[in-house]
Amino acid sequence: MDLNFSADYRVFQEKARTFVSDNLPPDIRDKVRRGLNIQKDDLHRWQDVLAGQGWLAPAWPVEHGGTGWSLVERHIFQEELARGGAPQTSPFGVSMVGPVIYTFGDDTQKQHYLPRIANNIDWWCQGYSEPGAGSDLASLQTKAERDGEVYVINGQKTWTSYANYADMIFCLVRTSTKGKIQEGISFLLIDMKSPGIEIHPIRTVDGGAEVNSVFFTDVRVPVANLVGEENKGWTYAKFLLGHERGTVANSAASKQQVVKLKEIAGAERSGGRFLIDDPDFKRDIAEVEIALTALEYTDLRYLMASAKGQPVGAEVSMLKIRATEIQQRISELLMKALGYYANPYVPEALEEGWNEDPIGSDYAAALAPQYFNKRKTSIYGGSNEIQRNILAKMVLGL
């Protein structure tokens, strides 16, 4: 595969690079560089910039607010965002529910929700996992009972990322107990301000509280918020999970982490030694870079097939497995590169305005929580064990 860009693509690359350089707020760039906490206000400001340029949803069809960019241009843009120090945009609206709405939603839903996502008005979260129904998602028990022109929702969702920030949640609910368990699931769009919704944060091992439990008690949702057909939500859920797993690859961000890894390993240590000169560590970095190159090529093949309208296949499960393994491996090498400076975890050091003397480099404070946070990547979006089962069935026929 030839990844050398043509003259036209190099012009686009320079345009994208200049845009990021000129428009990404310096304080947000600095937070990303130092690994500090990115707050909703930070992300909202940056997504407002992208939305103002019409670049928040570049992969969408043009008629719904997309850019009309080619596959290569979209790839270049993601590379330049990562290179320029931009935070990753929230995927729940743009990359997940948006494609479901413009593919399966009715005209009223498309006209109402899609502009609000593309213009950074509504923030979304995902209501899939439940206690006892994570990897076995089809076993979900949150019920939606029809009462005239509304559904009455009762149940619980868990591990709901950024539910505390969200305006809307796209939710899988059980509307029937007849037949196979996959056949009684529906896909609903729910206003997070609806009476009866409670959000309880879950404190994770890295000290963060980005995931939540969401409780529904007699929450009334208009039937008009049903996407597609009742009891056909499993089809839409699988479609969305394909998009979610495809976004996990994010090789551009991992490549920038490798740049950071080399920078740290190239810093002089006591006695004039450099970790980057250690043969074993060189091998570790080389292995990660080789794996990243293979991941990038596979990602491009998947995107090319998707751009041609081909259905999501088993390659998206391969992407999910390898991408998360690589992300975890890079986090391990970063911890190794900083040595004992990476061990202390001071939560306050991740907040803007912390003015105590740094322990190690200015990047050291973020490494321990990032390392712990990366442990979850092989679980969300369908655990890697589930992805291997999918590959065994779809590729090997087992």
VOPAGU-2260 file (C-alpha; in pm, 1 decimal, decimal comma):
REM VOPAGU-2260
SITE   aa  ch    i         X         Y         Z
SITE  MET   A    0       0,0       0,0       0,0
SITE  ASP   A    1     142,4     336,3    -107,1
SITE  LEU   A    2      79,8     601,9     157,4
SITE  ASN   A    3     271,3     877,1     -21,0
SITE  PHE   A    4      21,3    1154,4     -84,2
SITE  SER   A    5     -34,7    1315,3    -423,6
SITE  ALA   A    6      20,3    1689,8    -472,4
SITE  ASP   A    7    -351,2    1759,0    -422,2
SITE  TYR   A    8    -355,5    1563,7     -97,7
SITE  ARG   A    9     -45,6    1744,6      25,4
SITE  VAL   A   10    -228,2    2072,6     -34,5
SITE  PHE   A   11    -520,1    1942,2     171,0
SITE  GLN   A   12    -278,4    1823,7     440,5
SITE  GLU   A   13    -128,3    2170,7     469,2
SITE  LYS   A   14    -477,1    2322,4     483,8
SITE  ALA   A   15    -578,1    2088,5     767,5
SITE  ARG   A   16    -249,3    2144,0     952,9
SITE  THR   A   17    -282,4    2520,4     929,9
SITE  PHE   A   18    -642,6    2507,3    1047,1
SITE  VAL   A   19    -553,8    2307,8    1358,3
SITE  SER   A   20    -253,2    2525,5    1432,9
SITE  ASP   A   21    -447,2    2849,8    1395,2
SITE  ASN   A   22    -773,3    2749,6    1562,8
SITE  LEU   A   23    -701,4    2502,3    1842,8
SITE  PRO   A   24    -703,8    2708,7    2165,9
SITE  PRO   A   25    -350,4    2707,2    2314,1
SITE  ASP   A   26    -471,4    2616,4    2663,0
SITE  ILE   A   27    -644,7    2305,9    2528,8
SITE  ARG   A   28    -337,2    2207,6    2327,3
SITE  ASP   A   29    -125,7    2245,4    2641,2
SITE  LYS   A   30    -363,4    2028,5    2843,1
SITE  VAL   A   31    -345,8    1753,9    2582,1
SITE  ARG   A   32      33,5    1775,4    2565,5
SITE  ARG   A   33      67,6    1749,0    2942,6
SITE  GLY   A   34    -202,2    1485,4    2982,9
SITE  LEU   A   35    -421,3    1704,6    3203,1
SITE  ASN   A   36    -794,5    1649,2    3244,4
SITE  ILE   A   37    -999,7    1772,1    2949,8
SITE  GLN   A   38   -1325,1    1917,4    3080,4
SITE  LYS   A   39   -1654,9    1940,5    2894,4
SITE  ASP   A   40   -1600,3    2313,9    2842,5
SITE  ASP   A   41   -1265,4    2245,4    2674,7
SITE  LEU   A   42   -1411,3    1987,8    2440,7
SITE  HIS   A   43   -1719,4    2198,1    2372,4
SITE  ARG   A   44   -1506,2    2497,7    2272,3
SITE  TRP   A   45   -1300,9    2288,9    2031,9
SITE  GLN   A   46   -1602,8    2113,0    1885,4
SITE  ASP   A   47   -1766,5    2452,7    1834,2
SITE  VAL   A   48   -1466,1    2547,7    1623,4
SITE  LEU   A   49   -1494,1    2229,5    1416,6
SITE  ALA   A   50   -1870,4    2271,0    1379,7
SITE  GLY   A   51   -1827,8    2632,7    1270,0
SITE  GLN   A   52   -1598,3    2511,2     992,7
SITE  GLY   A   53   -1839,7    2230,8     901,8
SITE  TRP   A   54   -1577,5    1970,7    1000,4
SITE  LEU   A   55   -1726,6    1809,4    1310,8
SITE  ALA   A   56   -1884,2    1518,1    1117,7
SITE  PRO   A   57   -1653,4    1474,0     816,9
SITE  ALA   A   58   -1763,3    1117,3     738,4
SITE  TRP   A   59   -2135,9    1194,3     717,8
SITE  PRO   A   60   -2315,1    1226,5     383,5
SITE  VAL   A   61   -2302,2    1583,9     256,5
SITE  GLU   A   62   -2681,3    1618,5     270,2
SITE  HIS   A   63   -2668,7    1563,2     645,0
SITE  GLY   A   64   -2377,6    1794,3     724,5
SITE  GLY   A   65   -2074,0    1596,3     612,1
SITE  THR   A   66   -1774,5    1736,9     427,6
SITE  GLY   A   67   -1771,4    1528,9     111,0
SITE  TRP   A   68   -1406,5    1447,3     174,9
SITE  SER   A   69   -1251,3    1138,8      26,5
SITE  LEU   A   70   -1131,2     854,3     244,7
SITE  VAL   A   71    -771,6     978,5     215,0
SITE  GLU   A   72    -868,5    1332,6     314,7
SITE  ARG   A   73   -1051,1    1205,3     622,1
SITE  HIS   A   74    -745,7     999,4     714,0
SITE  ILE   A   75    -518,7    1300,9     670,1
SITE  PHE   A   76    -745,7    1516,0     884,0
SITE  GLN   A   77    -735,3    1266,7    1170,9
SITE  GLU   A   78    -356,7    1256,6    1145,2
SITE  GLU   A   79    -334,6    1635,0    1162,6
SITE  LEU   A   80    -570,8    1656,5    1458,8
SITE  ALA   A   81    -350,1    1416,2    1653,7
SITE  ARG   A   82     -26,6    1580,2    1539,5
SITE  GLY   A   83    -156,7    1924,4    1634,2
SITE  GLY   A   84    -249,2    1822,1    1989,1
SITE  ALA   A   85    -627,6    1834,6    1950,1
SITE  PRO   A   86    -838,8    1638,1    2199,7
SITE  GLN   A   87   -1043,9    1350,6    2067,2
SITE  THR   A   88   -1397,9    1462,1    1995,3
SITE  SER   A   89   -1690,7    1295,5    2168,5
SITE  PRO   A   90   -1787,0     996,1    1951,6
SITE  PHE   A   91   -2138,2     926,1    2079,0
SITE  GLY   A   92   -2322,2    1175,3    1860,0
SITE  VAL   A   93   -2103,7    1200,2    1550,4
SITE  SER   A   94   -1966,1     847,9    1516,9
SITE  MET   A   95   -2237,7     636,3    1678,8
SITE  VAL   A   96   -2597,3     756,6    1692,4
SITE  GLY   A   97   -2565,4     996,9    1398,3
SITE  PRO   A   98   -2504,8     719,3    1141,4
SITE  VAL   A   99   -2789,1     515,8    1295,3
SITE  ILE   A  100   -3029,5     808,9    1259,1
SITE  TYR   A  101   -2939,9     896,1     900,4
SITE  THR   A  102   -2946,7     526,7     801,2
SITE  PHE   A  103   -3256,4     401,4     988,1
SITE  GLY   A  104   -3434,8     707,6    1127,4
SITE  ASP   A  105   -3740,8     876,8     979,3
SITE  ASP   A  106   -3733,7    1217,8     814,2
SITE  THR   A  107   -3849,8    1399,1    1128,4
SITE  GLN   A  108   -3568,9    1244,9    1333,7
SITE  LYS   A  109   -3311,4    1327,3    1066,4
SITE  GLN   A  110   -3425,1    1688,5    1039,0
SITE  HIS   A  111   -3428,9    1741,6    1414,9
SITE  TYR   A  112   -3132,4    1548,0    1554,6
SITE  LEU   A  113   -2867,5    1548,4    1282,7
SITE  PRO   A  114   -2821,0    1929,5    1262,3
SITE  ARG   A  115   -2804,4    1945,7    1640,9
SITE  ILE   A  116   -2524,2    1688,5    1643,5
SITE  ALA   A  117   -2331,9    1837,9    1350,9
SITE  ASN   A  118   -2356,5    2187,3    1505,5
SITE  ASN   A  119   -2242,4    2069,3    1851,0
SITE  ILE   A  120   -2573,3    2153,6    2018,8
SITE  ASP   A  121   -2669,9    1815,8    2164,8
SITE  TRP   A  122   -2430,0    1590,0    2353,0
SITE  TRP   A  123   -2510,8    1219,2    2358,8
SITE  CYS   A  124   -2427,7     915,7    2568,8
SITE  GLN   A  125   -2478,8     544,9    2508,8
SITE  GLY   A  126   -2730,9     332,5    2701,6
SITE  TYR   A  127   -2626,7     -23,5    2619,3
SITE  SER   A  128   -2458,5    -209,2    2908,6
SITE  GLU   A  129   -2650,0    -314,4    3219,1
SITE  PRO   A  130   -2558,3    -502,8    3534,5
SITE  GLY   A  131   -2553,0    -860,7    3405,8
SITE  ALA   A  132   -2577,5    -754,6    3039,9
SITE  GLY   A  133   -2243,7    -621,9    2920,0
SITE  SER   A  134   -2067,8    -862,6    2686,6
SITE  ASP   A  135   -2396,2   -1056,0    2674,5
SITE  LEU   A  136   -2579,6    -743,6    2565,4
SITE  ALA   A  137   -2884,4    -927,5    2427,8
SITE  SER   A  138   -2977,1   -1019,5    2786,6
SITE  LEU   A  139   -3061,7    -658,5    2872,8
SITE  GLN   A  140   -3366,3    -611,6    3097,0
SITE  THR   A  141   -3449,6    -238,1    3087,1
SITE  LYS   A  142   -3816,7    -240,3    2989,1
SITE  ALA   A  143   -4015,6      -7,0    2766,6
SITE  GLU   A  144   -4391,0     -60,4    2795,5
SITE  ARG   A  145   -4625,1     107,5    2547,7
SITE  ASP   A  146   -4882,5     344,0    2698,0
SITE  GLY   A  147   -5063,0     514,2    2412,9
SITE  GLU   A  148   -4817,3     741,8    2235,8
SITE  VAL   A  149   -4538,7     701,7    2491,9
SITE  TYR   A  150   -4311,0     428,2    2621,4
SITE  VAL   A  151   -4267,0     398,0    2998,5
SITE  ILE   A  152   -3905,6     304,4    3076,9
SITE  ASN   A  153   -3786,1     123,1    3389,8
SITE  GLY   A  154   -3441,1     -23,1    3446,1
SITE  GLN   A  155   -3073,0      57,8    3476,6
SITE  LYS   A  156   -2780,6     119,5    3243,8
SITE  THR   A  157   -2422,2     113,2    3366,5
SITE  TRP   A  158   -2071,7     213,2    3254,7
SITE  THR   A  159   -2242,8     500,2    3072,9
SITE  SER   A  160   -1958,1     729,0    2970,1
SITE  TYR   A  161   -2022,8    1102,1    3021,8
SITE  ALA   A  162   -2389,5    1055,9    3110,1
SITE  ASN   A  163   -2334,7    1346,2    3351,3
SITE  TYR   A  164   -2261,2    1573,3    3053,0
SITE  ALA   A  165   -2519,5    1440,4    2806,9
SITE  ASP   A  166   -2836,7    1604,4    2677,4
SITE  MET   A  167   -2959,3    1283,0    2513,3
SITE  ILE   A  168   -2905,1     909,4    2544,2
SITE  PHE   A  169   -2957,6     645,7    2274,5
SITE  CYS   A  170   -3084,7     344,1    2457,3
SITE  LEU   A  171   -3153,1     -23,6    2396,3
SITE  VAL   A  172   -3471,0    -130,7    2572,6
SITE  ARG   A  173   -3678,0    -447,7    2588,0
SITE  THR   A  174   -4017,9    -407,5    2424,7
SITE  SER   A  175   -4103,0    -777,6    2398,0
SITE  THR   A  176   -4017,6   -1102,8    2575,8
SITE  LYS   A  177   -4142,9   -1326,5    2294,4
SITE  GLY   A  178   -3915,4   -1525,7    2066,9
SITE  LYS   A  179   -3537,9   -1494,7    2070,9
SITE  ILE   A  180   -3403,6   -1239,4    2316,5
SITE  GLN   A  181   -3249,1   -1037,9    2030,8
SITE  GLU   A  182   -3590,5    -996,7    1868,6
SITE  GLY   A  183   -3752,0    -804,6    2153,1
SITE  ILE   A  184   -3512,2    -508,9    2167,5
SITE  SER   A  185   -3587,6    -155,9    2045,1
SITE  PHE   A  186   -3370,3     152,5    1992,2
SITE  LEU   A  187   -3495,2     470,7    2165,1
SITE  LEU   A  188   -3371,8     831,3    2177,6
SITE  ILE   A  189   -3427,5     970,2    2528,1
SITE  ASP   A  190   -3395,0    1322,0    2667,0
SITE  MET   A  191   -3166,4    1307,1    2973,1
SITE  LYS   A  192   -3374,1    1580,3    3139,5
SITE  SER   A  193   -3680,4    1353,6    3147,4
SITE  PRO   A  194   -3836,2    1308,9    3494,6
SITE  GLY   A  195   -3735,9     977,5    3649,3
SITE  ILE   A  196   -3374,6     966,7    3527,2
SITE  GLU   A  197   -3104,6     953,4    3795,0
SITE  ILE   A  198   -2728,4     954,2    3730,2
SITE  HIS   A  199   -2485,7     802,0    3980,2
SITE  PRO   A  200   -2112,7     840,8    3905,1
SITE  ILE   A  201   -1878,8     539,3    3926,3
SITE  ARG   A  202   -1527,9     614,0    4053,8
SITE  THR   A  203   -1277,2     415,8    3848,1
SITE  VAL   A  204    -931,6     289,3    3942,7
SITE  ASP   A  205    -762,6     584,1    3769,7
SITE  GLY   A  206    -949,3     824,3    3999,0
SITE  GLY   A  207   -1186,5     948,4    3728,9
SITE  ALA   A  208   -1566,5     955,5    3726,2
SITE  GLU   A  209   -1640,0     959,9    3355,0
SITE  VAL   A  210   -1859,4     648,1    3371,3
SITE  ASN   A  211   -2195,5     634,3    3543,4
SITE  SER   A  212   -2496,2     425,7    3632,7
SITE  VAL   A  213   -2821,0     563,1    3491,8
SITE  PHE   A  214   -3150,8     467,0    3653,9
SITE  PHE   A  215   -3489,6     493,5    3478,4
SITE  THR   A  216   -3803,1     504,5    3692,2
SITE  ASP   A  217   -4129,0     543,7    3498,4
SITE  VAL   A  218   -3954,4     761,4    3239,7
SITE  ARG   A  219   -4200,0     859,5    2965,2
SITE  VAL   A  220   -4059,0     874,6    2612,7
SITE  PRO   A  221   -4261,4     964,0    2301,0
SITE  VAL   A  222   -4313,3     677,0    2058,7
SITE  ALA   A  223   -4187,3     921,5    1794,6
SITE  ASN   A  224   -3839,8     870,7    1949,4
SITE  LEU   A  225   -3830,6     507,7    1837,1
SITE  VAL   A  226   -3570,0     459,2    1564,6
SITE  GLY   A  227   -3681,9     224,6    1289,4
SITE  GLU   A  228   -3917,3     -57,9    1380,4
SITE  GLU   A  229   -4014,6    -179,9    1723,4
SITE  ASN   A  230   -3831,1    -498,4    1826,1
SITE  LYS   A  231   -3570,2    -448,7    1549,9
SITE  GLY   A  232   -3322,9    -258,9    1768,1
SITE  TRP   A  233   -3070,4    -542,6    1770,4
SITE  THR   A  234   -3007,7    -480,6    1400,7
SITE  TYR   A  235   -2941,4    -112,1    1464,9
SITE  ALA   A  236   -2730,6    -194,3    1771,8
SITE  LYS   A  237   -2499,3    -419,0    1569,1
SITE  PHE   A  238   -2469,7    -150,0    1302,8
SITE  LEU   A  239   -2371,4     104,6    1569,3
SITE  LEU   A  240   -2123,8    -131,9    1737,8
SITE  GLY   A  241   -1951,0    -175,7    1403,0
SITE  HIS   A  242   -1901,8     200,8    1385,0
SITE  GLU   A  243   -1791,2     215,9    1749,4
SITE  ARG   A  244   -1533,2     -60,1    1709,7
SITE  GLY   A  245   -1408,8     104,1    1392,7
SITE  THR   A  246   -1339,4     429,6    1578,9
SITE  VAL   A  247   -1138,0     253,4    1849,1
SITE  ALA   A  248    -841,2     199,2    1613,1
SITE  ASN   A  249    -738,1     566,6    1620,0
SITE  SER   A  250    -388,0     489,5    1496,2
SITE  ALA   A  251    -314,0     862,9    1462,8
SITE  ALA   A  252    -341,7     915,2    1840,0
SITE  SER   A  253    -132,5     605,9    1912,5
SITE  LYS   A  254     138,4     729,5    1675,0
SITE  GLN   A  255     159,7    1054,5    1868,3
SITE  GLN   A  256     192,4     856,9    2189,6
SITE  VAL   A  257     489,8     677,1    2035,6
SITE  VAL   A  258     642,4    1017,6    1954,3
SITE  LYS   A  259     602,2    1107,2    2322,4
SITE  LEU   A  260     752,3     771,7    2421,7
SITE  LYS   A  261    1061,9     834,0    2210,3
SITE  GLU   A  262    1093,9    1184,4    2351,4
SITE  ILE   A  263    1091,1    1053,1    2708,6
SITE  ALA   A  264    1323,6     761,8    2629,8
SITE  GLY   A  265    1564,0    1005,2    2461,1
SITE  ALA   A  266    1599,4    1221,6    2772,2
SITE  GLU   A  267    1938,3    1195,7    2939,6
SITE  ARG   A  268    1957,2     986,7    3254,9
SITE  SER   A  269    2221,1     973,7    3525,3
SITE  GLY   A  270    2568,8     902,3    3395,9
SITE  GLY   A  271    2488,8    1034,5    3049,3
SITE  ARG   A  272    2282,9     726,2    2957,6
SITE  PHE   A  273    1975,5     727,6    2733,0
SITE  LEU   A  274    1703,9     463,4    2752,7
SITE  ILE   A  275    1648,2     495,1    2378,5
SITE  ASP   A  276    1995,5     343,3    2330,7
SITE  ASP   A  277    1903,4      27,6    2520,3
SITE  PRO   A  278    1869,6    -257,4    2263,7
SITE  ASP   A  279    1576,9    -419,2    2444,2
SITE  PHE   A  280    1384,2     -94,3    2464,9
SITE  LYS   A  281    1459,8     -20,4    2099,4
SITE  ARG   A  282    1310,9    -357,1    2013,2
SITE  ASP   A  283    1000,0    -281,5    2218,8
SITE  ILE   A  284     944,5      46,2    2034,5
SITE  ALA   A  285    1009,1    -116,9    1696,3
SITE  GLU   A  286     753,8    -390,4    1768,5
SITE  VAL   A  287     489,7    -130,4    1858,1
SITE  GLU   A  288     560,7      73,3    1543,9
SITE  ILE   A  289     536,2    -234,9    1322,3
SITE  ALA   A  290     205,1    -328,9    1484,9
SITE  LEU   A  291      79,6      27,7    1440,7
SITE  THR   A  292     164,3      24,5    1069,6
SITE  ALA   A  293     -27,7    -300,3    1022,6
SITE  LEU   A  294    -319,1    -155,0    1219,6
SITE  GLU   A  295    -323,4     159,1    1005,8
SITE  TYR   A  296    -331,9     -42,9     682,9
SITE  THR   A  297    -614,5    -261,4     813,0
SITE  ASP   A  298    -804,7      47,7     926,3
SITE  LEU   A  299    -772,3     201,0     580,4
SITE  ARG   A  300    -897,1    -117,0     416,2
SITE  TYR   A  301   -1199,7    -115,6     647,2
SITE  LEU   A  302   -1270,8     250,8     575,9
SITE  MET   A  303   -1236,5     194,5     202,1
SITE  ALA   A  304   -1485,4     -92,6     211,7
SITE  SER   A  305   -1724,5     115,1     422,9
SITE  ALA   A  306   -1695,0     408,1     179,5
SITE  LYS   A  307   -1801,1     170,6    -101,0
SITE  GLY   A  308   -2112,5      76,7      92,5
SITE  GLN   A  309   -1992,4    -270,8     184,3
SITE  PRO   A  310   -2128,1    -411,4     513,4
SITE  VAL   A  311   -1912,4    -413,2     824,5
SITE  GLY   A  312   -1724,0    -741,6     841,5
SITE  ALA   A  313   -1494,7    -926,8    1077,7
SITE  GLU   A  314   -1209,6    -683,2    1015,1
SITE  VAL   A  315   -1366,0    -436,5    1256,3
SITE  SER   A  316   -1323,3    -693,5    1535,7
SITE  MET   A  317    -958,2    -735,1    1439,8
SITE  LEU   A  318    -919,7    -357,2    1455,6
SITE  LYS   A  319   -1072,4    -344,4    1799,6
SITE  ILE   A  320    -850,5    -620,1    1939,7
SITE  ARG   A  321    -520,5    -499,5    1796,4
SITE  ALA   A  322    -584,6    -129,7    1857,6
SITE  THR   A  323    -661,1    -178,6    2224,7
SITE  GLU   A  324    -366,5    -414,3    2275,8
SITE  ILE   A  325    -135,1    -157,3    2115,6
SITE  GLN   A  326    -277,6     126,0    2325,5
SITE  GLN   A  327    -219,0     -76,3    2640,8
SITE  ARG   A  328     132,8    -170,5    2533,3
SITE  ILE   A  329     226,3     192,4    2467,3
SITE  SER   A  330      96,6     291,4    2811,4
SITE  GLU   A  331     314,9      20,0    2965,4
SITE  LEU   A  332     623,6     141,2    2780,4
SITE  LEU   A  333     556,4     500,5    2884,1
SITE  MET   A  334     546,9     390,7    3246,6
SITE  LYS   A  335     870,4     199,2    3195,0
SITE  ALA   A  336    1036,7     496,6    3026,8
SITE  LEU   A  337     967,5     732,1    3316,9
SITE  GLY   A  338    1055,4     474,3    3579,7
SITE  TYR   A  339     977,7     568,6    3938,5
SITE  TYR   A  340     867,7     917,2    3830,9
SITE  ALA   A  341     558,4     753,7    3680,5
SITE  ASN   A  342     449,5     587,9    4004,4
SITE  PRO   A  343     302,8     872,9    4215,0
SITE  TYR   A  344     -59,5     954,0    4146,2
SITE  VAL   A  345    -160,7    1300,8    4258,2
SITE  PRO   A  346    -512,4    1372,5    4118,9
SITE  GLU   A  347    -475,4    1747,3    4177,6
SITE  ALA   A  348    -174,6    1753,5    3945,9
SITE  LEU   A  349    -405,6    1678,8    3652,3
SITE  GLU   A  350    -607,8    1994,7    3703,1
SITE  GLU   A  351    -533,7    2335,8    3554,6
SITE  GLY   A  352    -368,6    2567,8    3807,3
SITE  TRP   A  353    -183,2    2303,0    4011,6
SITE  ASN   A  354     135,4    2485,3    4111,8
SITE  GLU   A  355     328,6    2242,6    4328,7
SITE  ASP   A  356     673,2    2132,0    4219,0
SITE  PRO   A  357     634,5    1859,2    3954,3
SITE  ILE   A  358     745,0    1504,9    4025,8
SITE  GLY   A  359     956,9    1418,4    3724,4
SITE  SER   A  360     873,6    1567,9    3386,8
SITE  ASP   A  361     554,0    1766,9    3331,6
SITE  TYR   A  362     413,7    1457,0    3160,2
SITE  ALA   A  363     478,0    1226,3    3457,2
SITE  ALA   A  364     168,7    1319,6    3658,2
SITE  ALA   A  365     -65,7    1187,3    3389,8
SITE  LEU   A  366     101,6     853,1    3326,4
SITE  ALA   A  367     -32,2     646,4    3616,1
SITE  PRO   A  368    -399,9     740,4    3561,7
SITE  GLN   A  369    -361,0     698,9    3184,8
SITE  TYR   A  370    -209,3     355,6    3237,3
SITE  PHE   A  371    -501,5     249,4    3458,3
SITE  ASN   A  372    -756,6     406,0    3223,1
SITE  LYS   A  373    -619,3     207,3    2928,8
SITE  ARG   A  374    -696,3    -120,3    3108,7
SITE  LYS   A  375   -1062,7     -74,5    3011,7
SITE  THR   A  376   -1005,0     -37,4    2636,6
SITE  SER   A  377   -1001,1    -415,0    2584,8
SITE  ILE   A  378   -1345,0    -435,6    2753,0
SITE  TYR   A  379   -1561,8    -153,6    2615,7
SITE  GLY   A  380   -1726,3    -176,2    2275,0
SITE  GLY   A  381   -1751,0    -552,2    2327,7
SITE  SER   A  382   -1467,9    -723,1    2514,6
SITE  ASN   A  383   -1175,5    -859,6    2316,0
SITE  GLU   A  384   -1284,5   -1211,2    2412,2
SITE  ILE   A  385   -1618,8   -1144,6    2242,8
SITE  GLN   A  386   -1437,6   -1008,4    1937,0
SITE  ARG   A  387   -1236,7   -1329,8    1912,7
SITE  ASN   A  388   -1560,0   -1529,1    1924,3
SITE  ILE   A  389   -1694,6   -1315,4    1639,7
SITE  LEU   A  390   -1380,2   -1380,5    1435,2
SITE  ALA   A  391   -1398,8   -1753,4    1506,9
SITE  LYS   A  392   -1756,6   -1761,2    1379,2
SITE  MET   A  393   -1733,5   -1522,0    1083,4
SITE  VAL   A  394   -1385,1   -1607,5     954,6
SITE  LEU   A  395   -1314,8   -1963,2    1069,4
SITE  GLY   A  396   -1675,2   -2086,6    1066,7
SITE  LEU   A  397   -1645,2   -2237,7    1414,1
